[in-house]
Amino acid sequence: MISLFDSAVTALARGLTFASQRHDVLAQNLANVETPGYRARDLVRDEPSDMAAGAAPPLPRVTYSADGIQGIGGNDVDLERQMGRIAENTLLQHTLVQLLSSQFASLKQVISGRV
């Protein structure tokens, strides 16, 4: 990112990328709700407490979410849980967009000399 933007903007942009990627994974689960043998997946971020200052954050990784009891054909996608995860992810994405918008509005005020 351009050095004009502070670390908050960079972190918010990374969060939006994560939310978008997670939405894709969750949408695949919904698309395969009746596919025999399909296992529900999710995208997670590891948050190591010992990460060095200035180090790049860890990449998200896909995991099996083990939604519940496997149905006919070994499919374990729980439609209600997946819809809940999508709603949660949508809320995260909306919040990040609002925060990023606020950051850019503040930057615009600084550039225009209103602050």
N, CA, C and O atoms as CSV, one atom per row, in Angstrom:
chain,resi,resn,atom,element,x,y,z
A,1,MET,N,N,0.816,-1.188,0.000
A,1,MET,CA,C,0.000,0.000,0.000
A,1,MET,C,C,0.858,1.249,0.000
A,1,MET,O,O,2.000,1.225,0.458
A,2,ILE,N,N,0.328,2.305,-0.496
A,2,ILE,CA,C,1.038,3.577,-0.527
A,2,ILE,C,C,1.300,4.026,0.909
A,2,ILE,O,O,0.455,3.846,1.785
A,3,SER,N,N,2.473,4.609,1.143
A,3,SER,CA,C,2.828,5.013,2.496
A,3,SER,C,C,1.927,6.128,3.025
A,3,SER,O,O,1.969,6.444,4.214
A,4,LEU,N,N,1.115,6.725,2.154
A,4,LEU,CA,C,0.169,7.748,2.571
A,4,LEU,C,C,-0.840,7.173,3.569
A,4,LEU,O,O,-1.325,7.880,4.452
A,5,PHE,N,N,-1.144,5.893,3.417
A,5,PHE,CA,C,-2.128,5.253,4.281
A,5,PHE,C,C,-1.445,4.677,5.502
A,5,PHE,O,O,-0.357,4.110,5.406
A,6,ASP,N,N,-2.083,4.824,6.649
A,6,ASP,CA,C,-1.493,4.302,7.878
A,6,ASP,C,C,-1.799,2.817,8.040
A,6,ASP,O,O,-2.459,2.213,7.195
A,7,SER,N,N,-1.325,2.253,9.109
A,7,SER,CA,C,-1.493,0.819,9.335
A,7,SER,C,C,-2.950,0.432,9.519
A,7,SER,O,O,-3.314,-0.713,9.248
A,8,ALA,N,N,-3.801,1.356,9.973
A,8,ALA,CA,C,-5.224,1.048,10.146
A,8,ALA,C,C,-5.868,0.740,8.797
A,8,ALA,O,O,-6.642,-0.211,8.682
A,9,VAL,N,N,-5.556,1.531,7.787
A,9,VAL,CA,C,-6.125,1.311,6.460
A,9,VAL,C,C,-5.627,-0.020,5.899
A,9,VAL,O,O,-6.392,-0.773,5.296
A,10,THR,N,N,-4.357,-0.299,6.100
A,10,THR,CA,C,-3.789,-1.563,5.631
A,10,THR,C,C,-4.470,-2.745,6.313
A,10,THR,O,O,-4.816,-3.723,5.651
A,11,ALA,N,N,-4.665,-2.669,7.622
A,11,ALA,CA,C,-5.313,-3.750,8.372
A,11,ALA,C,C,-6.764,-3.911,7.932
A,11,ALA,O,O,-7.241,-5.038,7.796
A,12,LEU,N,N,-7.468,-2.814,7.709
A,12,LEU,CA,C,-8.858,-2.897,7.261
A,12,LEU,C,C,-8.946,-3.521,5.867
A,12,LEU,O,O,-9.847,-4.314,5.597
A,13,ALA,N,N,-8.024,-3.167,4.993
A,13,ALA,CA,C,-8.007,-3.748,3.646
A,13,ALA,C,C,-7.736,-5.242,3.709
A,13,ALA,O,O,-8.348,-6.014,2.970
A,14,ARG,N,N,-6.825,-5.658,4.584
A,14,ARG,CA,C,-6.564,-7.094,4.758
A,14,ARG,C,C,-7.803,-7.802,5.288
A,14,ARG,O,O,-8.117,-8.913,4.862
A,15,GLY,N,N,-8.505,-7.159,6.216
A,15,GLY,CA,C,-9.730,-7.732,6.761
A,15,GLY,C,C,-10.797,-7.915,5.701
A,15,GLY,O,O,-11.504,-8.922,5.690
A,16,LEU,N,N,-10.914,-6.938,4.804
A,16,LEU,CA,C,-11.889,-7.049,3.717
A,16,LEU,C,C,-11.529,-8.172,2.753
A,16,LEU,O,O,-12.406,-8.885,2.264
A,17,THR,N,N,-10.255,-8.325,2.487
A,17,THR,CA,C,-9.818,-9.431,1.630
A,17,THR,C,C,-10.171,-10.766,2.267
A,17,THR,O,O,-10.662,-11.673,1.595
A,18,PHE,N,N,-9.918,-10.882,3.571
A,18,PHE,CA,C,-10.254,-12.106,4.298
A,18,PHE,C,C,-11.757,-12.373,4.234
A,18,PHE,O,O,-12.173,-13.498,3.956
A,19,ALA,N,N,-12.572,-11.353,4.488
A,19,ALA,CA,C,-14.028,-11.532,4.482
A,19,ALA,C,C,-14.519,-11.974,3.109
A,19,ALA,O,O,-15.420,-12.806,3.010
A,20,SER,N,N,-13.940,-11.429,2.064
A,20,SER,CA,C,-14.323,-11.814,0.706
A,20,SER,C,C,-13.944,-13.270,0.420
A,20,SER,O,O,-14.734,-14.026,-0.146
A,21,GLN,N,N,-12.734,-13.650,0.813
A,21,GLN,CA,C,-12.291,-15.033,0.603
A,21,GLN,C,C,-13.138,-16.008,1.418
A,21,GLN,O,O,-13.480,-17.090,0.940
A,22,ARG,N,N,-13.478,-15.620,2.654
A,22,ARG,CA,C,-14.300,-16.495,3.496
A,22,ARG,C,C,-15.690,-16.658,2.891
A,22,ARG,O,O,-16.263,-17.747,2.928
A,23,HIS,N,N,-16.226,-15.584,2.338
A,23,HIS,CA,C,-17.540,-15.676,1.699
A,23,HIS,C,C,-17.515,-16.697,0.565
A,23,HIS,O,O,-18.458,-17.472,0.407
A,24,ASP,N,N,-16.439,-16.700,-0.227
A,24,ASP,CA,C,-16.319,-17.668,-1.316
A,24,ASP,C,C,-16.343,-19.107,-0.794
A,24,ASP,O,O,-17.007,-19.969,-1.371
A,25,VAL,N,N,-15.619,-19.364,0.300
A,25,VAL,CA,C,-15.574,-20.711,0.881
A,25,VAL,C,C,-16.957,-21.105,1.398
A,25,VAL,O,O,-17.409,-22.227,1.169
A,26,LEU,N,N,-17.624,-20.194,2.090
A,26,LEU,CA,C,-18.950,-20.493,2.634
A,26,LEU,C,C,-19.978,-20.695,1.520
A,26,LEU,O,O,-20.869,-21.536,1.640
A,27,ALA,N,N,-19.856,-19.929,0.445
A,27,ALA,CA,C,-20.757,-20.097,-0.691
A,27,ALA,C,C,-20.561,-21.471,-1.341
A,27,ALA,O,O,-21.523,-22.077,-1.813
A,28,GLN,N,N,-19.325,-21.959,-1.363
A,28,GLN,CA,C,-19.071,-23.299,-1.895
A,28,GLN,C,C,-19.769,-24.359,-1.044
A,28,GLN,O,O,-20.286,-25.347,-1.565
A,29,ASN,N,N,-19.777,-24.139,0.280
A,29,ASN,CA,C,-20.485,-25.073,1.158
A,29,ASN,C,C,-21.966,-25.124,0.808
A,29,ASN,O,O,-22.551,-26.204,0.720
A,30,LEU,N,N,-22.569,-23.955,0.608
A,30,LEU,CA,C,-23.995,-23.924,0.254
A,30,LEU,C,C,-24.249,-24.586,-1.094
A,30,LEU,O,O,-25.242,-25.293,-1.268
A,31,ALA,N,N,-23.355,-24.357,-2.038
A,31,ALA,CA,C,-23.515,-24.947,-3.360
A,31,ALA,C,C,-23.410,-26.473,-3.313
A,31,ALA,O,O,-23.925,-27.159,-4.196
A,32,ASN,N,N,-22.751,-26.997,-2.294
A,32,ASN,CA,C,-22.548,-28.439,-2.180
A,32,ASN,C,C,-23.353,-29.063,-1.045
A,32,ASN,O,O,-22.990,-30.128,-0.546
A,33,VAL,N,N,-24.430,-28.419,-0.635
A,33,VAL,CA,C,-25.210,-28.895,0.508
A,33,VAL,C,C,-25.769,-30.309,0.278
A,33,VAL,O,O,-26.025,-31.033,1.240
A,34,GLU,N,N,-25.954,-30.697,-0.963
A,34,GLU,CA,C,-26.483,-32.035,-1.256
A,34,GLU,C,C,-25.479,-32.925,-1.989
A,34,GLU,O,O,-25.852,-33.983,-2.495
A,35,THR,N,N,-24.230,-32.517,-2.053
A,35,THR,CA,C,-23.211,-33.301,-2.741
A,35,THR,C,C,-22.717,-34.423,-1.827
A,35,THR,O,O,-22.213,-34.152,-0.737
A,36,PRO,N,N,-22.854,-35.672,-2.254
A,36,PRO,CA,C,-22.392,-36.786,-1.415
A,36,PRO,C,C,-20.892,-36.673,-1.111
A,36,PRO,O,O,-20.085,-36.398,-1.998
A,37,GLY,N,N,-20.544,-36.888,0.144
A,37,GLY,CA,C,-19.148,-36.894,0.565
A,37,GLY,C,C,-18.538,-35.523,0.790
A,37,GLY,O,O,-17.384,-35.427,1.207
A,38,TYR,N,N,-19.285,-34.461,0.524
A,38,TYR,CA,C,-18.722,-33.119,0.695
A,38,TYR,C,C,-18.639,-32.785,2.170
A,38,TYR,O,O,-19.577,-33.032,2.928
A,39,ARG,N,N,-17.504,-32.219,2.573
A,39,ARG,CA,C,-17.304,-31.801,3.962
A,39,ARG,C,C,-17.271,-30.286,4.026
A,39,ARG,O,O,-16.588,-29.639,3.232
A,40,ALA,N,N,-18.013,-29.718,4.975
A,40,ALA,CA,C,-18.080,-28.263,5.134
A,40,ALA,C,C,-16.705,-27.710,5.480
A,40,ALA,O,O,-15.953,-28.310,6.248
A,41,ARG,N,N,-16.391,-26.557,4.901
A,41,ARG,CA,C,-15.104,-25.906,5.142
A,41,ARG,C,C,-15.329,-24.484,5.633
A,41,ARG,O,O,-16.420,-23.928,5.513
A,42,ASP,N,N,-14.277,-23.917,6.184
A,42,ASP,CA,C,-14.305,-22.522,6.614
A,42,ASP,C,C,-12.911,-21.945,6.446
A,42,ASP,O,O,-11.935,-22.685,6.325
A,43,LEU,N,N,-12.823,-20.648,6.439
A,43,LEU,CA,C,-11.540,-19.964,6.320
A,43,LEU,C,C,-11.235,-19.336,7.663
A,43,LEU,O,O,-12.068,-18.621,8.219
A,44,VAL,N,N,-10.053,-19.594,8.188
A,44,VAL,CA,C,-9.670,-19.060,9.498
A,44,VAL,C,C,-8.341,-18.326,9.377
A,44,VAL,O,O,-7.530,-18.592,8.490
A,45,ARG,N,N,-8.153,-17.394,10.302
A,45,ARG,CA,C,-6.889,-16.665,10.407
A,45,ARG,C,C,-6.231,-17.069,11.707
A,45,ARG,O,O,-6.863,-17.047,12.763
A,46,ASP,N,N,-4.986,-17.432,11.636
A,46,ASP,CA,C,-4.232,-17.704,12.853
A,46,ASP,C,C,-3.762,-16.371,13.412
A,46,ASP,O,O,-3.255,-15.528,12.672
A,47,GLU,N,N,-3.926,-16.183,14.688
A,47,GLU,CA,C,-3.515,-14.952,15.349
A,47,GLU,C,C,-2.443,-15.273,16.385
A,47,GLU,O,O,-2.738,-15.297,17.580
A,48,PRO,N,N,-1.197,-15.523,15.956
A,48,PRO,CA,C,-0.161,-15.862,16.925
A,48,PRO,C,C,0.163,-14.685,17.832
A,48,PRO,O,O,0.301,-13.551,17.372
A,49,SER,N,N,0.282,-14.960,19.105
A,49,SER,CA,C,0.569,-13.895,20.063
A,49,SER,C,C,2.034,-13.475,20.024
A,49,SER,O,O,2.389,-12.398,20.504
A,50,ASP,N,N,2.875,-14.321,19.458
A,50,ASP,CA,C,4.305,-14.011,19.450
A,50,ASP,C,C,4.789,-13.450,18.115
A,50,ASP,O,O,5.984,-13.502,17.822
A,51,MET,N,N,3.873,-12.914,17.299
A,51,MET,CA,C,4.249,-12.371,16.005
A,51,MET,C,C,5.121,-11.134,16.198
A,51,MET,O,O,4.761,-10.232,16.954
A,52,ALA,N,N,6.243,-11.090,15.533
A,52,ALA,CA,C,7.178,-9.977,15.664
A,52,ALA,C,C,6.565,-8.702,15.101
A,52,ALA,O,O,5.788,-8.742,14.148
A,53,ALA,N,N,6.923,-7.581,15.697
A,53,ALA,CA,C,6.424,-6.295,15.235
A,53,ALA,C,C,6.877,-6.064,13.799
A,53,ALA,O,O,8.051,-6.238,13.471
A,54,GLY,N,N,5.936,-5.672,12.950
A,54,GLY,CA,C,6.258,-5.393,11.560
A,54,GLY,C,C,6.251,-6.623,10.673
A,54,GLY,O,O,6.402,-6.503,9.457
A,55,ALA,N,N,6.077,-7.814,11.256
A,55,ALA,CA,C,6.050,-9.040,10.455
A,55,ALA,C,C,4.724,-9.133,9.710
A,55,ALA,O,O,3.696,-8.650,10.184
A,56,ALA,N,N,4.764,-9.751,8.556
A,56,ALA,CA,C,3.542,-9.935,7.774
A,56,ALA,C,C,2.600,-10.870,8.530
A,56,ALA,O,O,3.045,-11.854,9.121
A,57,PRO,N,N,1.303,-10.569,8.514
A,57,PRO,CA,C,0.353,-11.434,9.211
A,57,PRO,C,C,0.269,-12.784,8.506
A,57,PRO,O,O,0.524,-12.876,7.305
A,58,PRO,N,N,-0.089,-13.831,9.248
A,58,PRO,CA,C,-0.190,-15.150,8.624
A,58,PRO,C,C,-1.325,-15.181,7.607
A,58,PRO,O,O,-2.315,-14.462,7.737
A,59,LEU,N,N,-1.163,-16.015,6.610
A,59,LEU,CA,C,-2.193,-16.153,5.587
A,59,LEU,C,C,-3.365,-16.958,6.135
A,59,LEU,O,O,-3.175,-17.842,6.970
A,60,PRO,N,N,-4.582,-16.656,5.666
A,60,PRO,CA,C,-5.725,-17.459,6.091
A,60,PRO,C,C,-5.577,-18.883,5.565
A,60,PRO,O,O,-4.905,-19.118,4.561
A,61,ARG,N,N,-6.206,-19.818,6.248
A,61,ARG,CA,C,-6.142,-21.204,5.786
A,61,ARG,C,C,-7.534,-21.830,5.847
A,61,ARG,O,O,-8.348,-21.505,6.711
A,62,VAL,N,N,-7.778,-22.726,4.916
A,62,VAL,CA,C,-9.057,-23.424,4.851
A,62,VAL,C,C,-8.998,-24.620,5.790
A,62,VAL,O,O,-8.034,-25.385,5.785
A,63,THR,N,N,-10.048,-24.769,6.599
A,63,THR,CA,C,-10.158,-25.905,7.505
A,63,THR,C,C,-11.510,-26.563,7.303
A,63,THR,O,O,-12.423,-25.965,6.734
A,64,TYR,N,N,-11.632,-27.788,7.768
A,64,TYR,CA,C,-12.936,-28.449,7.764
A,64,TYR,C,C,-13.678,-27.989,9.001
A,64,TYR,O,O,-13.139,-28.030,10.106
A,65,SER,N,N,-14.922,-27.546,8.817
A,65,SER,CA,C,-15.657,-26.961,9.929
A,65,SER,C,C,-16.441,-27.976,10.742
A,65,SER,O,O,-16.974,-27.630,11.797
A,66,ALA,N,N,-16.527,-29.214,10.285
A,66,ALA,CA,C,-17.224,-30.278,11.024
A,66,ALA,C,C,-18.569,-29.773,11.534
A,66,ALA,O,O,-18.786,-29.648,12.739
A,67,ASP,N,N,-19.461,-29.486,10.600
A,67,ASP,CA,C,-20.761,-28.927,10.935
A,67,ASP,C,C,-21.620,-29.817,11.822
A,67,ASP,O,O,-22.415,-29.317,12.619
A,68,GLY,N,N,-21.473,-31.075,11.696
A,68,GLY,CA,C,-22.322,-31.940,12.514
A,68,GLY,C,C,-22.310,-33.361,12.006
A,68,GLY,O,O,-21.348,-33.822,11.391
A,69,ILE,N,N,-23.378,-34.025,12.273
A,69,ILE,CA,C,-23.510,-35.426,11.880
A,69,ILE,C,C,-23.598,-35.516,10.368
A,69,ILE,O,O,-24.313,-34.759,9.712
A,70,GLN,N,N,-22.854,-36.456,9.848
A,70,GLN,CA,C,-22.871,-36.638,8.403
A,70,GLN,C,C,-24.207,-37.230,7.973
A,70,GLN,O,O,-24.747,-38.139,8.604
A,71,GLY,N,N,-24.715,-36.681,6.879
A,71,GLY,CA,C,-25.977,-37.165,6.335
A,71,GLY,C,C,-25.742,-38.293,5.353
A,71,GLY,O,O,-24.672,-38.901,5.312
A,72,ILE,N,N,-26.747,-38.550,4.579
A,72,ILE,CA,C,-26.663,-39.597,3.555
A,72,ILE,C,C,-25.542,-39.250,2.591
A,72,ILE,O,O,-25.477,-38.127,2.093
A,73,GLY,N,N,-24.680,-40.183,2.330
A,73,GLY,CA,C,-23.572,-39.972,1.414
A,73,GLY,C,C,-22.370,-39.305,2.053
A,73,GLY,O,O,-21.416,-38.976,1.349
A,74,GLY,N,N,-22.381,-39.092,3.370
A,74,GLY,CA,C,-21.233,-38.537,4.055
A,74,GLY,C,C,-21.133,-37.022,4.032
A,74,GLY,O,O,-20.119,-36.473,4.462
A,75,ASN,N,N,-22.151,-36.333,3.544
A,75,ASN,CA,C,-22.146,-34.872,3.517
A,75,ASN,C,C,-22.428,-34.350,4.920
A,75,ASN,O,O,-23.368,-34.805,5.573
A,76,ASP,N,N,-21.611,-33.383,5.397
A,76,ASP,CA,C,-21.817,-32.862,6.752
A,76,ASP,C,C,-22.162,-31.371,6.783
A,76,ASP,O,O,-21.996,-30.725,7.818
A,77,VAL,N,N,-22.639,-30.818,5.666
A,77,VAL,CA,C,-22.995,-29.400,5.612
A,77,VAL,C,C,-24.331,-29.186,6.319
A,77,VAL,O,O,-25.342,-29.787,5.956
A,78,ASP,N,N,-24.320,-28.322,7.331
A,78,ASP,CA,C,-25.537,-27.946,8.053
A,78,ASP,C,C,-25.973,-26.596,7.506
A,78,ASP,O,O,-25.296,-25.589,7.715
A,79,LEU,N,N,-27.101,-26.572,6.806
A,79,LEU,CA,C,-27.570,-25.371,6.132
A,79,LEU,C,C,-27.735,-24.189,7.091
A,79,LEU,O,O,-27.347,-23.069,6.759
A,80,GLU,N,N,-28.300,-24.425,8.262
A,80,GLU,CA,C,-28.522,-23.337,9.222
A,80,GLU,C,C,-27.202,-22.760,9.738
A,80,GLU,O,O,-27.065,-21.544,9.874
A,81,ARG,N,N,-26.248,-23.620,10.019
A,81,ARG,CA,C,-24.939,-23.119,10.486
A,81,ARG,C,C,-24.239,-22.326,9.402
A,81,ARG,O,O,-23.611,-21.305,9.678
A,82,GLN,N,N,-24.346,-22.792,8.171
A,82,GLN,CA,C,-23.710,-22.077,7.067
A,82,GLN,C,C,-24.344,-20.711,6.864
A,82,GLN,O,O,-23.638,-19.733,6.615
A,83,MET,N,N,-25.661,-20.631,6.965
A,83,MET,CA,C,-26.340,-19.345,6.821
A,83,MET,C,C,-25.944,-18.405,7.960
A,83,MET,O,O,-25.796,-17.202,7.744
A,84,GLY,N,N,-25.771,-18.939,9.164
A,84,GLY,CA,C,-25.310,-18.132,10.292
A,84,GLY,C,C,-23.906,-17.608,10.060
A,84,GLY,O,O,-23.614,-16.452,10.367
A,85,ARG,N,N,-23.028,-18.455,9.517
A,85,ARG,CA,C,-21.657,-18.019,9.232
A,85,ARG,C,C,-21.634,-16.941,8.155
A,85,ARG,O,O,-20.854,-15.992,8.232
A,86,ILE,N,N,-22.489,-17.092,7.159
A,86,ILE,CA,C,-22.550,-16.088,6.100
A,86,ILE,C,C,-23.065,-14.765,6.662
A,86,ILE,O,O,-22.554,-13.704,6.304
A,87,ALA,N,N,-24.063,-14.815,7.531
A,87,ALA,CA,C,-24.578,-13.587,8.154
A,87,ALA,C,C,-23.498,-12.925,9.001
A,87,ALA,O,O,-23.330,-11.706,8.956
A,88,GLU,N,N,-22.770,-13.720,9.768
A,88,GLU,CA,C,-21.674,-13.193,10.592
A,88,GLU,C,C,-20.598,-12.550,9.728
A,88,GLU,O,O,-20.096,-11.472,10.047
A,89,ASN,N,N,-20.249,-13.214,8.638
A,89,ASN,CA,C,-19.220,-12.708,7.740
A,89,ASN,C,C,-19.680,-11.428,7.042
A,89,ASN,O,O,-18.887,-10.509,6.836
A,90,THR,N,N,-20.954,-11.373,6.682
A,90,THR,CA,C,-21.511,-10.172,6.051
A,90,THR,C,C,-21.451,-8.992,7.010
A,90,THR,O,O,-21.129,-7.874,6.605
A,91,LEU,N,N,-21.758,-9.235,8.273
A,91,LEU,CA,C,-21.678,-8.177,9.281
A,91,LEU,C,C,-20.235,-7.692,9.448
A,91,LEU,O,O,-19.994,-6.489,9.547
A,92,LEU,N,N,-19.286,-8.616,9.480
A,92,LEU,CA,C,-17.876,-8.245,9.558
A,92,LEU,C,C,-17.488,-7.380,8.365
A,92,LEU,O,O,-16.855,-6.336,8.525
A,93,GLN,N,N,-17.868,-7.817,7.176
A,93,GLN,CA,C,-17.510,-7.076,5.973
A,93,GLN,C,C,-18.138,-5.680,5.993
A,93,GLN,O,O,-17.471,-4.702,5.653
A,94,HIS,N,N,-19.382,-5.576,6.379
A,94,HIS,CA,C,-20.057,-4.283,6.444
A,94,HIS,C,C,-19.362,-3.345,7.440
A,94,HIS,O,O,-19.168,-2.162,7.161
A,95,THR,N,N,-18.996,-3.882,8.586
A,95,THR,CA,C,-18.309,-3.082,9.604
A,95,THR,C,C,-16.961,-2.586,9.088
A,95,THR,O,O,-16.610,-1.423,9.282
A,96,LEU,N,N,-16.212,-3.457,8.438
A,96,LEU,CA,C,-14.908,-3.066,7.895
A,96,LEU,C,C,-15.047,-1.988,6.819
A,96,LEU,O,O,-14.236,-1.065,6.756
A,97,VAL,N,N,-16.068,-2.105,5.980
A,97,VAL,CA,C,-16.301,-1.092,4.946
A,97,VAL,C,C,-16.618,0.255,5.591
A,97,VAL,O,O,-16.123,1.289,5.144
A,98,GLN,N,N,-17.442,0.245,6.642
A,98,GLN,CA,C,-17.780,1.490,7.328
A,98,GLN,C,C,-16.533,2.127,7.959
A,98,GLN,O,O,-16.342,3.340,7.874
A,99,LEU,N,N,-15.695,1.309,8.585
A,99,LEU,CA,C,-14.471,1.825,9.205
A,99,LEU,C,C,-13.506,2.373,8.152
A,99,LEU,O,O,-12.890,3.420,8.352
A,100,LEU,N,N,-13.380,1.667,7.044
A,100,LEU,CA,C,-12.502,2.123,5.967
A,100,LEU,C,C,-13.025,3.425,5.363
A,100,LEU,O,O,-12.250,4.328,5.048
A,101,SER,N,N,-14.328,3.512,5.208
A,101,SER,CA,C,-14.942,4.734,4.693
A,101,SER,C,C,-14.657,5.908,5.621
A,101,SER,O,O,-14.381,7.018,5.165
A,102,SER,N,N,-14.724,5.658,6.910
A,102,SER,CA,C,-14.429,6.692,7.895
A,102,SER,C,C,-12.969,7.141,7.812
A,102,SER,O,O,-12.674,8.332,7.915
A,103,GLN,N,N,-12.069,6.192,7.627
A,103,GLN,CA,C,-10.651,6.521,7.487
A,103,GLN,C,C,-10.414,7.420,6.263
A,103,GLN,O,O,-9.662,8.391,6.337
A,104,PHE,N,N,-11.057,7.089,5.146
A,104,PHE,CA,C,-10.880,7.884,3.937
A,104,PHE,C,C,-11.542,9.256,4.064
A,104,PHE,O,O,-11.037,10.239,3.521
A,105,ALA,N,N,-12.664,9.330,4.775
A,105,ALA,CA,C,-13.303,10.628,5.004
A,105,ALA,C,C,-12.384,11.529,5.828
A,105,ALA,O,O,-12.269,12.723,5.555
A,106,SER,N,N,-11.734,10.952,6.830
A,106,SER,CA,C,-10.787,11.731,7.639
A,106,SER,C,C,-9.611,12.196,6.797
A,106,SER,O,O,-9.173,13.341,6.912
A,107,LEU,N,N,-9.103,11.316,5.958
A,107,LEU,CA,C,-7.992,11.669,5.073
A,107,LEU,C,C,-8.396,12.792,4.112
A,107,LEU,O,O,-7.612,13.698,3.833
A,108,LYS,N,N,-9.629,12.714,3.615
A,108,LYS,CA,C,-10.121,13.745,2.695
A,108,LYS,C,C,-10.195,15.104,3.413
A,108,LYS,O,O,-9.872,16.134,2.821
A,109,GLN,N,N,-10.613,15.107,4.669
A,109,GLN,CA,C,-10.668,16.347,5.441
A,109,GLN,C,C,-9.275,16.930,5.647
A,109,GLN,O,O,-9.078,18.141,5.551
A,110,VAL,N,N,-8.314,16.058,5.930
A,110,VAL,CA,C,-6.945,16.530,6.133
A,110,VAL,C,C,-6.401,17.130,4.840
A,110,VAL,O,O,-5.775,18.190,4.866
A,111,ILE,N,N,-6.626,16.481,3.741
A,111,ILE,CA,C,-6.126,16.967,2.446
A,111,ILE,C,C,-6.761,18.307,2.087
A,111,ILE,O,O,-6.093,19.195,1.558
A,112,SER,N,N,-8.050,18.448,2.374
A,112,SER,CA,C,-8.744,19.696,2.021
A,112,SER,C,C,-8.484,20.809,3.028
A,112,SER,O,O,-8.927,21.938,2.820
A,113,GLY,N,N,-7.779,20.516,4.106
A,113,GLY,CA,C,-7.411,21.520,5.089
A,113,GLY,C,C,-8.512,21.884,6.069
A,113,GLY,O,O,-8.472,22.953,6.678
A,114,ARG,N,N,-9.500,21.003,6.229
A,114,ARG,CA,C,-10.609,21.282,7.156
A,114,ARG,C,C,-10.318,20.851,8.581
A,114,ARG,O,O,-11.139,21.055,9.476
A,115,VAL,N,N,-9.167,20.262,8.794
A,115,VAL,CA,C,-8.843,19.789,10.149
A,115,VAL,C,C,-7.743,20.632,10.728
A,115,VAL,O,O,-7.319,20.401,11.860
